[in-house]
Amino acid sequence: MLLEGREQTVDYVRTPHRFILTLSDESLIGKRRAAQRVGAAALKICLEKEGLGVDVGGVMREVVKEMASNL
C-alpha cells in the first residue's frame, strides 16, 4: 500500500510506504481553505439561481464581502 497525505493524516497508518506532502509556503493552507469556502458558498447560490444568467464573479465577490463582514 502506498499512502500520501498530510502528516496529521498519515501518522495514523503504519506502513513503510508513505510520504508526507509539504508546502514551502505554509500560508497556502489557509488560502486554499478560504478559496474552498468561497467556492462552495458561491456554488450554492449559483445553483439556486439556475437558468437566470448568473454572474459567477459577482456572486463570488458578494460571498467574500459577506464572509469578511463576519470576521
N, C-alpha and C positions, 0 to 999 in steps of 0.2 A: 504494500500500500504506500502510495506517495501522498503526502499531506502538505498543503501550503496554506498560509493564512497569517493572521496577526498573532503575535506572541501569546497574548492572553487566550487565544483560541487553541493553538497547537500545544500549549502546555498541558492540556487535559488528555492528550492522546500519546501513549507511549509507542513510539516507533523510531527506528534509526533513520528512516527515510522521510525526513521532513525538512523544510526550510521556512524561514521566517521572513515575511515581507517587511522591508524598512523603507522609510522615506528620508531623503536628505533634508527636507523642509517639513518639520512636524506641524506647522500651521496649516498644511494642506488637508489634514484630517478634519479640522473644524470647517474649513471652506467647503470640502466635499459634502459634509453632513448638512451644512446650510443650503447648498445647492439642491440636495435631495429633498429637503423640507419645502423649499420654494417650488420646486418642480412638482412635487406631489400635491401641494395645495392648488397650484395653477391648473394642473390636470383635472382635479376635481371640479373646479369652476368651469373649465372649458367643456367638460363632458356634460355639465348641467345646462350649458348654453348651446348644445349641439345644433348645428344647422343654422345658426344665426350669424355666420361670418365672424367668428371670434377673433379678436386682435390678441393673439397669444402674448406678444410683447407687452401690450398694455395690461393684460391680466397679471403677468409676472411682476410688472412694476407696482401694481396695486397690492399684490401679495407681499412684496418686500416692504412697502410703506406700512402695511398693517403689522407685519412682524416687528419692524423697527419701532413702531409706536408702543408695542407691548413690552419693550425692554425695561 
